[in-house]
Amino acid sequence: MECDVAVLGGGPGGYPAAIRAAQLGARVALIEADRVGGTCITVGCIPTKAWVQTAHALKDANGKPVNQLDPGDYTITITDNSDDHNFHLTGPGVDKATNLDNTVPGQPEKTTWDVTLVNGVYKYKCDAHPSQMKGSFRAGPAPPPPPKLTAKVGPGKAITLKKGGAAVKSLVAGTYKVAVKDATKKDNFHLVAPGVNKKTGIRGKASVTWTVKFKVGKGSYRSDASKKLKRAFKVIPPPATPVS
Ligand SMILES: Cc1cc2nc3c(=O)[nH]c(=O)nc-3n(C[C@H](O)[C@H](O)[C@H](O)COP(=O)(O)OP(=O)(O)OC[C@H]3O[C@@H](n4cnc5c(N)ncnc54)[C@H](O)[C@@H]3O)c2cc1C
């Protein structure tokens, strides 16, 4: 067989070189002893990333991933297949972890936990690889969406922050979605409160929605270009839950 270019090895080094040479008109032979794709595609980069995604998971008795559970008592069986990883579950009332090192090195290890789950979010991770090997699920219903506020500055010299059509004088501390309409190129909308400092630009118009978490204290909304456009409000603590 005659060729212009012979490439030895069909890994990420070899196969792009062979393809490019062929695109340039050469007659190319790619010689591969095993599987085209090389270390990266057959055993390295791609399989390891897929493995990491699926290896650290919480599944129910039918093998389906757990995203939501009713609060209650559960038994969790953890199969720890590796000396390099562990399973660490945290959430309301739960903080449990398997060891990073298995008792017998290289041997899979099974652990059973009895846990009581209450309403809230539970997170699990490998303590050695917390950014790659992690997940979460919720026990109980999802919380209601945050209440909505509407904020407006302009047209003209006008600024408002409203909840359900009424000007905001006081708010219960918590998370809110604020739909802001900045309808003027002469002023901006600047919201300041403990834990919150958000603003639109003075010279442009904008429609944005912010998710903000107000803490108890004094708040204000203003235009940074007009001293007169400034209003204050209070953030008050949530009412105490009655003890039954
Ligand atoms: C577990 C693991 C995870 C990795 N993860 C990443 C990552 O996330 N990101 C990243 O950038 N890199 C990663 N790498 C590195 C990446 O896989 C390599 O850098 C890349 O595969 C090197 O390409 P290559 O073509 O030089 O060699 P190889 O991919 O090794 O390809 C060489 C090919 O040549 C063949 N060959 C060898 N000798 C002969 C012969 N005499 N005749 C015929 N064929 C022959 C082999 O069978 C093989 O198919 C990882 C590697 C491993 C092992």
The ligand as an ORCA input file, in Angstrom:
! r2SCAN-3c Opt
* xyz 0 1
  C      -7.519      8.229     33.404
  C      -7.116      9.341     32.465
  C      -7.856     10.515     32.441
  C      -7.467     11.555     31.579
  N      -8.209     12.694     31.582
  C      -7.855     13.715     30.791
  C      -8.602     14.927     30.759
  O      -9.576     15.075     31.464
  N      -8.201     15.914     29.917
  C      -7.094     15.774     29.115
  O      -6.772     16.708     28.372
  N      -6.371     14.628     29.104
  C      -6.700     13.607     29.912
  N      -5.967     12.454     29.912
  C      -4.777     12.399     29.041
  C      -5.163     12.042     27.606
  O      -5.884     10.841     27.589
  C      -3.865     11.946     26.807
  O      -3.193     13.181     26.911
  C      -4.136     11.669     25.344
  O      -4.906     10.504     25.191
  C      -2.798     11.560     24.612
  O      -3.054     11.335     23.253
  P      -2.023     10.585     22.320
  O      -2.662     10.515     20.990
  O      -0.721     11.249     22.433
  O      -1.849      9.146     22.979
  P      -2.896      7.989     23.214
  O      -4.257      8.526     23.475
  O      -2.313      7.102     24.262
  O      -2.973      7.246     21.851
  C      -1.924      6.456     21.386
  C      -2.492      5.390     20.469
  O      -1.428      4.758     19.781
  C      -1.622      3.361     19.725
  N      -0.325      2.740     19.587
  C       0.727      2.782     20.436
  N       1.783      2.101     19.915
  C       1.383      1.651     18.719
  C       2.036      0.888     17.705
  N       3.303      0.493     17.819
  N       1.308      0.588     16.612
  C       0.036      0.988     16.465
  N      -0.616      1.714     17.388
  C       0.048      2.050     18.506
  C      -2.329      3.042     21.040
  O      -3.095      1.856     20.951
  C      -3.230      4.291     21.231
  O      -4.519      4.081     20.672
  C      -6.340     11.394     30.739
  C      -5.603     10.207     30.749
  C      -5.980      9.178     31.590
  C      -5.182      7.888     31.593
*
